[in-house]
Amino acid sequence: MSGPLSASKAKLWMEATGTACATIAEYDALTWVRTKFVGNFGDLTETFAAIEYTDVDEGEDHVLKGNLSRGQFQVDLNYAGTTDPGQAAMLTAFDSIENVNIKVTLNNDPGGGANSKPTRFCFPAKVMERKYMLGDGKRVVGLSLILRIDGKILKGDPVPGSGG
């Protein structure tokens, strides 16, 4: 498939030991636990701080690029608690001060088969906030998690498999 992608069938994964990775191949080699029942993915945004100063001599304002913030990633889940190993691992990570690794895979696996991989985004993060969304009698209980990204966001392009 070429062209735009839908978020439908995208998946969320976590590697709880927070193994440091410098390449997408290193992330691909990790053992991941899938977090199921995702209701909504947040955005992955990287932003440089603006450092502004005024030069009265020239009568101009200037801007410099400051530090890079990788921000946060919010994911809203349909709460399954400890019945889903991925949600249980996320809740355990909330109580930890260590990084975990996060992977989001899109729905564009190029044909499946051995070693086939869809587009994937991988990054280290800390689970900083959990919010149970109780709602009303017309919806399931939700669990919203905010993860602060604590390292480079790596994107892996789709990899066709051997078809087998």
BAFI-3210 file (N, C-alpha, C; in Angstrom, 3 decimals, decimal comma, padded with zeros to 6 digits):
// residues 164
n [1|2|3|4|5|6|7|8|9|10|11|12|13|14|15|16|17|18|19|20|21|22|23|24|25|26|27|28|29|30|31|32|33|34|35|36|37|38|39|40|41|42|43|44|45|46|47|48|49|50|51|52|53|54|55|56|57|58|59|60|61|62|63|64|65|66|67|68|69|70|71|72|73|74|75|76|77|78|79|80|81|82|83|84|85|86|87|88|89|90|91|92|93|94|95|96|97|98|99|100|101|102|103|104|105|106|107|108|109|110|111|112|113|114|115|116|117|118|119|120|121|122|123|124|125|126|127|128|129|130|131|132|133|134|135|136|137|138|139|140|141|142|143|144|145|146|147|148|149|150|151|152|153|154|155|156|157|158|159|160|161|162|163|164]
n.u [000,849|000,525|000,706|-001,418|-001,711|-003,868|-004,630|-005,894|-005,681|-003,099|-000,519|000,487|003,404|005,539|008,710|009,930|012,378|013,823|016,052|018,884|018,983|020,442|019,886|017,412|017,517|018,526|016,351|014,489|015,437|014,687|012,624|009,252|006,193|002,850|000,536|-002,787|-006,101|-006,185|-007,485|-006,985|-004,279|-001,738|000,144|003,418|005,763|008,415|010,174|012,002|013,290|012,729|015,042|015,051|016,167|016,792|018,193|019,039|020,639|020,394|017,702|016,148|014,527|015,710|016,063|017,191|017,908|017,153|017,382|016,333|013,166|011,561|009,101|005,905|003,986|000,786|-001,446|-004,548|-006,373|-008,715|-009,727|-008,351|-006,916|-005,120|-005,681|-004,725|-001,532|000,146|-001,075|-000,910|001,880|002,409|001,137|002,707|005,091|004,486|004,887|007,603|010,880|012,414|013,286|011,204|010,915|009,174|007,126|005,440|003,565|002,617|-000,038|001,004|002,365|004,506|003,387|003,820|005,138|008,322|010,533|009,349|008,372|006,367|005,999|007,529|007,729|010,013|011,042|012,600|010,967|009,317|006,678|004,590|002,116|-001,047|-004,431|-007,593|-010,497|-013,656|-016,204|-019,527|-022,482|-022,503|-020,172|-016,957|-014,682|-011,896|-008,306|-005,894|-002,662|000,275|003,319|006,557|008,911|012,178|014,511|015,900|013,556|013,073|012,451|011,414|011,403|009,080|009,745|010,097|009,164|010,329|008,305|007,418]
n.v [-001,190|002,188|005,688|007,686|006,643|004,915|005,169|003,010|-000,260|000,100|-000,623|-000,906|-001,300|-002,469|-002,542|-003,580|-003,414|-001,253|-001,193|000,336|001,739|002,509|002,361|001,523|-001,155|-002,270|-001,785|-003,412|-005,918|-006,379|-007,869|-007,636|-006,621|-006,630|-003,999|-004,019|-003,040|-000,314|002,881|005,406|007,008|009,339|012,211|012,314|014,549|016,724|019,470|022,439|024,721|028,216|030,772|034,000|037,270|040,784|043,152|046,175|048,066|047,433|047,481|045,204|042,090|038,874|035,321|032,299|028,806|026,684|024,185|020,813|019,422|016,419|015,979|014,615|011,579|010,615|008,027|006,549|004,074|001,347|000,232|-002,695|-003,655|-005,937|-008,135|-007,863|-008,299|-006,251|-003,813|-004,214|-004,182|-001,521|-000,162|-001,037|000,161|002,802|003,019|002,915|004,468|004,265|004,198|002,851|001,068|002,073|001,122|001,851|000,429|000,709|000,069|-001,068|-003,435|-004,913|-007,238|-009,338|-012,391|-014,012|-012,012|-009,661|-006,273|-003,587|000,025|001,622|003,307|004,044|004,559|005,644|006,049|007,485|006,465|008,788|009,739|008,518|008,018|007,143|006,850|007,066|007,721|007,334|005,243|004,516|003,883|002,211|001,760|003,874|004,190|006,489|007,248|009,121|009,494|010,560|011,386|010,271|010,349|009,848|009,715|007,114|006,166|003,416|002,217|000,376|-003,145|-005,555|-009,001|-012,457|-013,780|-016,024]
n.w [000,000|-000,808|-000,097|002,100|005,556|007,804|011,289|012,247|013,436|014,315|016,678|020,136|022,029|024,709|026,288|029,169|030,566|029,776|028,084|026,735|023,534|020,410|017,755|015,244|014,624|016,975|018,681|017,324|017,989|020,600|023,217|023,211|024,836|024,073|024,435|024,832|023,684|022,898|022,776|021,801|020,275|021,129|020,020|018,528|019,174|018,547|019,790|019,522|021,883|021,843|021,854|022,532|021,707|021,938|019,808|020,287|019,001|016,266|016,059|016,005|016,674|017,533|017,070|018,472|018,209|020,801|023,374|022,649|023,104|023,582|024,440|025,340|025,290|024,928|025,674|025,354|026,867|026,741|029,632|030,945|032,958|035,022|033,480|030,956|029,871|028,860|029,672|032,424|032,705|031,968|034,060|036,207|035,437|035,938|038,662|038,828|038,670|036,499|032,952|030,368|027,269|024,390|021,689|018,726|016,268|012,883|010,457|008,128|007,277|005,036|003,401|005,143|006,611|007,332|009,187|008,317|008,709|009,916|009,541|012,268|015,384|017,874|021,243|024,349|027,517|030,388|032,464|033,486|034,312|035,320|034,647|035,571|033,789|034,510|033,558|032,262|032,269|029,626|028,400|028,291|031,049|031,161|030,748|030,949|029,988|030,456|028,978|029,383|027,047|026,888|025,328|022,044|019,368|017,280|013,914|012,111|008,868|006,749|006,341|003,974|004,146|003,938|002,918|004,132]
ca.u [000,000|001,239|-000,186|-001,667|-002,010|-004,833|-004,162|-006,592|-004,844|-001,784|-000,361|001,368|004,258|006,434|009,815|009,950|013,701|014,386|017,346|019,316|019,126|020,883|019,439|016,143|017,839|018,616|014,972|013,847|015,933|014,168|011,418|008,186|004,879|001,832|-000,494|-004,002|-007,287|-005,864|-008,610|-006,495|-002,862|-001,410|001,087|004,856|006,162|009,715|010,140|013,141|012,986|013,141|015,785|014,842|016,876|016,610|019,403|018,550|021,452|019,844|016,253|015,568|014,468|016,322|015,736|018,130|017,346|017,636|017,361|015,269|012,298|010,826|007,732|005,219|003,142|-000,384|-002,194|-005,788|-006,696|-009,948|-009,107|-008,462|-006,180|-004,121|-006,015|-003,893|-000,149|000,707|-001,598|-000,324|003,271|002,367|000,800|003,910|006,074|004,118|005,477|009,059|011,542|013,250|012,718|010,785|010,938|007,854|007,105|004,146|003,664|001,501|-000,748|001,497|003,296|004,582|003,213|003,967|006,202|009,472|011,314|008,595|008,119|005,681|006,583|007,508|008,340|010,530|011,667|012,552|010,043|008,887|005,235|004,531|000,765|-002,117|-005,736|-008,713|-011,630|-014,800|-017,273|-020,902|-022,900|-022,555|-018,827|-016,102|-013,731|-010,678|-007,042|-005,065|-001,273|001,161|004,705|007,525|009,924|013,474|015,574|015,597|012,472|013,563|011,422|011,852|010,564|008,626|010,727|009,408|009,627|010,708|007,063|007,149]
ca.v [000,000|003,461|006,793|007,925|005,501|005,072|004,694|001,763|-001,455|000,399|-001,365|-000,348|-002,314|-001,972|-003,374|-003,056|-003,238|000,036|-001,419|001,476|001,415|003,634|002,161|000,818|-002,589|-002,653|-001,863|-004,578|-007,147|-006,506|-008,663|-006,664|-007,037|-005,789|-003,394|-004,105|-002,215|001,104|003,677|006,590|007,344|010,752|012,663|012,336|015,900|017,204|020,926|023,192|025,948|029,454|031,724|035,277|038,418|042,030|043,923|047,554|048,760|047,178|047,629|043,928|040,937|037,686|034,051|031,189|027,502|026,199|022,745|020,017|018,664|015,386|016,073|013,505|010,748|010,188|006,923|006,271|002,651|000,810|-000,410|-004,138|-003,963|-007,001|-009,201|-007,635|-008,173|-004,955|-002,784|-004,471|-003,709|-000,056|000,273|-001,282|001,179|004,052|002,991|002,848|005,707|003,916|004,220|001,678|001,348|002,072|000,952|001,939|-000,101|001,094|-001,048|-001,221|-004,553|-005,131|-008,592|-010,359|-013,360|-013,950|-010,768|-008,521|-005,281|-002,370|001,262|001,608|004,403|003,501|005,575|005,424|006,974|007,222|006,602|009,875|010,020|007,576|008,570|006,253|007,628|006,235|008,041|007,035|003,887|004,329|003,652|001,386|002,500|004,179|004,422|007,405|007,283|010,103|009,057|011,598|010,786|010,538|010,016|010,036|008,963|006,518|005,647|002,338|002,066|-000,995|-004,103|-006,728|-010,293|-013,479|-014,365|-017,328]
ca.w [000,000|-000,770|000,214|003,524|006,417|008,877|012,597|012,521|013,570|014,884|017,925|021,164|022,638|025,754|026,760|030,536|031,179|029,362|027,444|025,924|022,114|019,592|016,378|015,117|014,657|018,384|019,174|016,713|018,619|021,962|023,456|023,463|025,319|023,451|025,270|024,021|023,948|022,707|022,291|021,102|020,386|021,096|019,001|018,807|018,791|019,017|019,712|020,028|022,621|021,172|022,688|021,860|022,260|021,216|019,499|020,194|017,994|014,936|016,097|015,586|017,565|016,934|017,719|018,361|018,546|022,089|023,622|022,057|023,992|022,851|024,920|025,969|024,446|025,681|025,094|026,075|026,775|027,299|030,788|031,137|034,183|035,021|032,536|029,779|030,331|028,476|030,578|033,748|032,650|031,969|035,420|037,004|035,041|036,602|040,003|038,700|038,253|035,348|031,612|029,613|025,836|023,771|020,234|018,065|014,911|012,027|009,828|006,759|007,145|003,579|002,915|006,180|006,432|008,234|009,263|007,818|009,756|009,477|010,062|013,728|016,133|019,126|022,091|025,796|028,183|031,766|032,642|034,463|034,792|035,003|034,990|035,309|033,309|034,861|032,632|032,637|031,941|028,179|027,862|029,136|031,878|030,418|031,432|030,173|030,455|029,832|029,012|029,003|026,188|027,513|024,383|020,629|018,739|016,042|013,014|011,231|007,688|006,542|005,841|003,432|004,667|002,954|002,423|004,603]
c.u [000,883|000,222|-000,401|-002,011|-003,068|-004,196|-004,857|-005,611|-003,399|-001,717|000,667|002,098|005,133|007,500|010,186|011,334|014,368|015,769|017,710|019,555|019,513|020,382|018,102|016,378|017,958|017,229|014,281|014,239|015,380|012,943|010,326|006,936|003,861|000,853|-001,752|-005,054|-006,980|-007,089|-008,160|-004,999|-002,710|-000,445|002,515|005,378|007,525|009,752|011,422|012,644|013,489|013,843|015,747|015,672|016,654|017,956|018,943|019,328|020,851|018,334|015,538|015,512|015,037|015,899|016,851|017,386|017,980|017,597|016,154|014,491|011,532|009,411|007,188|004,349|001,992|-001,062|-003,400|-006,184|-008,110|-009,490|-009,414|-007,678|-005,187|-004,482|-005,256|-002,453|000,499|000,219|-001,024|001,117|003,335|002,068|001,978|004,963|005,759|004,768|007,000|009,623|012,392|012,505|012,195|010,941|009,535|008,030|005,662|004,352|002,418|000,965|-000,252|002,570|003,332|004,534|003,364|005,118|007,332|010,211|010,609|008,293|007,355|006,492|006,464|008,255|008,749|011,220|011,638|011,634|009,834|007,371|005,025|003,145|-000,165|-003,428|-006,792|-009,909|-012,885|-016,014|-018,657|-021,240|-022,938|-021,179|-018,044|-015,196|-012,450|-009,476|-006,196|-003,680|-000,522|002,586|005,586|008,658|011,297|014,638|015,060|014,438|013,019|012,400|012,055|010,880|010,140|009,730|009,963|010,007|010,001|009,488|006,700|006,835]
c.v [001,237|004,560|006,918|006,639|005,878|004,606|003,387|000,594|-001,150|-000,277|-000,700|-001,490|-001,668|-003,016|-002,814|-002,796|-001,933|-000,077|-000,236|001,009|002,668|003,535|001,432|-000,688|-003,084|-002,737|-003,120|-005,876|-007,361|-007,415|-007,711|-007,345|-006,080|-005,287|-003,299|-003,089|-000,719|001,808|004,865|006,754|008,857|011,048|012,476|013,659|016,227|018,713|021,522|024,417|027,149|030,348|033,053|036,370|039,622|042,698|045,361|048,330|048,636|047,388|046,354|042,945|039,741|036,451|033,039|029,912|027,023|024,685|022,082|019,303|017,656|015,234|014,817|012,796|010,267|009,046|006,657|004,827|002,388|-000,140|-001,907|-004,585|-005,098|-008,154|-009,042|-007,425|-006,824|-003,825|-002,969|-003,967|-002,186|000,471|000,040|-000,224|002,531|004,143|002,966|004,216|005,486|004,080|002,846|002,048|001,181|001,910|001,068|001,430|000,292|-000,132|-001,351|-002,295|-004,966|-006,612|-009,681|-011,304|-013,133|-012,628|-009,547|-007,576|-004,093|-001,137|001,229|002,804|003,833|004,613|005,139|006,456|006,552|007,416|007,572|010,119|008,888|008,196|007,545|007,113|006,765|006,487|007,757|005,610|003,583|004,090|002,762|002,290|002,689|004,341|005,286|007,448|008,371|009,646|010,215|010,921|011,239|010,119|010,178|009,146|008,436|005,961|004,577|002,207|000,608|-001,863|-005,294|-008,019|-011,244|-014,219|-015,678|-017,621]
c.w [000,000|-000,518|001,701|004,273|007,435|010,181|012,974|012,461|013,949|016,250|018,836|021,853|023,703|026,050|028,116|031,106|030,780|028,752|026,550|024,485|021,344|018,156|016,369|015,137|016,104|019,009|018,623|017,405|020,035|022,016|023,942|024,003|024,708|024,503|024,424|024,467|023,897|022,129|021,465|021,352|020,384|019,963|019,478|018,269|019,384|018,772|020,268|020,785|021,813|022,191|021,945|022,526|021,350|021,028|019,234|019,135|016,597|014,878|015,658|016,740|016,814|017,706|017,438|018,705|019,834|022,175|022,973|023,150|023,149|023,405|025,553|024,947|025,310|024,942|025,986|025,803|027,266|028,396|030,877|032,361|034,017|034,093|031,221|030,252|030,000|029,366|031,974|033,790|032,660|033,372|036,369|036,701|035,676|037,985|039,997|038,312|037,002|034,028|031,218|028,140|025,286|022,268|019,773|016,648|014,132|011,294|008,417|006,637|005,667|003,184|003,954|005,879|007,402|008,075|008,685|008,974|009,168|009,883|011,574|014,277|017,484|019,916|023,551|026,444|029,632|031,828|033,800|035,041|034,399|035,468|034,595|034,933|033,463|033,977|033,164|032,208|030,458|027,561|028,811|029,964|031,073|031,331|030,512|030,799|029,710|030,069|028,573|028,242|026,668|026,609|022,971|020,181|017,415|015,238|012,144|010,085|007,512|005,934|005,274|003,977|003,551|002,454|003,077|005,946]
res [m|s|g|p|l|s|a|s|k|a|k|l|w|m|e|a|t|g|t|a|c|a|t|i|a|e|y|d|a|l|t|w|v|r|t|k|f|v|g|n|f|g|d|l|t|e|t|f|a|a|i|e|y|t|d|v|d|e|g|e|d|h|v|l|k|g|n|l|s|r|g|q|f|q|v|d|l|n|y|a|g|t|t|d|p|g|q|a|a|m|l|t|a|f|d|s|i|e|n|v|n|i|k|v|t|l|n|n|d|p|g|g|g|a|n|s|k|p|t|r|f|c|f|p|a|k|v|m|e|r|k|y|m|l|g|d|g|k|r|v|v|g|l|s|l|i|l|r|i|d|g|k|i|l|k|g|d|p|v|p|g|s|g|g]
***
